[in-house]
Amino acid sequence: NARKAAGKVHSDIERGFIRAEVFQLEELEAAGTEAELKKLGKIRVEGKNYVVQDGDVIHYLFNV
């Protein structure tokens, strides 16, 4: 899940996990920028139980 994947980056991110902002790499390549993805509504907000998929780009929001 997203929380365990965050722990692979750093244990503090797993411990303080709030949410994940997720989009596909292919969508980023097509849109050109993250700002454009946001305008198009392609960035999803997912919780700790989200199952990470191949090709996901994830921004972790956390607080420790």
C-alpha positions as CSV (number, residue, x, y, z in Angstrom):
1,N,0.0,0.0,0.0
2,A,1.0,3.7,-0.3
3,R,2.1,4.0,3.4
4,K,4.4,1.0,3.1
5,A,5.8,2.3,-0.2
6,A,6.5,5.6,1.6
7,G,8.5,3.7,4.2
8,K,10.8,2.4,1.4
9,V,11.8,6.0,0.8
10,H,12.2,6.9,4.4
11,S,10.7,5.6,7.7
12,D,9.6,9.1,8.8
13,I,7.4,9.4,5.7
14,E,5.7,6.2,6.6
15,R,5.3,7.2,10.2
16,G,3.8,10.6,9.4
17,F,1.9,9.7,6.3
18,I,-1.1,12.0,5.6
19,R,-2.0,11.3,2.0
20,A,-0.5,10.7,-1.5
21,E,-1.0,12.8,-4.6
22,V,-0.8,10.3,-7.5
23,F,-0.5,10.6,-11.3
24,Q,0.7,8.4,-14.1
25,L,4.1,9.0,-15.7
26,E,2.4,8.7,-19.2
27,E,-0.1,11.4,-18.2
28,L,2.8,13.7,-17.2
29,E,4.6,13.1,-20.5
30,A,1.5,13.9,-22.4
31,A,0.6,17.1,-20.4
32,G,4.2,18.3,-20.1
33,T,4.0,19.8,-16.6
34,E,2.5,18.9,-13.2
35,A,0.7,22.3,-13.3
36,E,-1.0,21.2,-16.5
37,L,-2.0,17.9,-15.0
38,K,-3.5,19.7,-12.1
39,K,-5.5,22.0,-14.4
40,L,-6.8,18.8,-16.2
41,G,-7.7,17.2,-12.9
42,K,-5.4,14.2,-13.5
43,I,-3.8,14.3,-10.0
44,R,-5.6,12.0,-7.6
45,V,-5.5,12.2,-3.8
46,E,-5.2,8.7,-2.3
47,G,-5.1,7.4,1.3
48,K,-2.8,5.0,3.1
49,N,-4.5,1.9,1.6
50,Y,-3.9,2.8,-2.0
51,V,-2.2,0.0,-3.9
52,V,0.7,1.5,-5.8
53,Q,0.7,0.7,-9.5
54,D,3.5,0.5,-12.0
55,G,4.1,3.9,-13.6
56,D,2.7,5.9,-10.6
57,V,4.4,9.1,-9.7
58,I,3.7,9.9,-6.0
59,H,4.1,13.0,-3.9
60,Y,3.8,12.0,-0.3
61,L,2.4,14.5,2.2
62,F,3.5,13.7,5.8
63,N,4.1,15.3,9.1
64,V,6.5,14.2,11.8
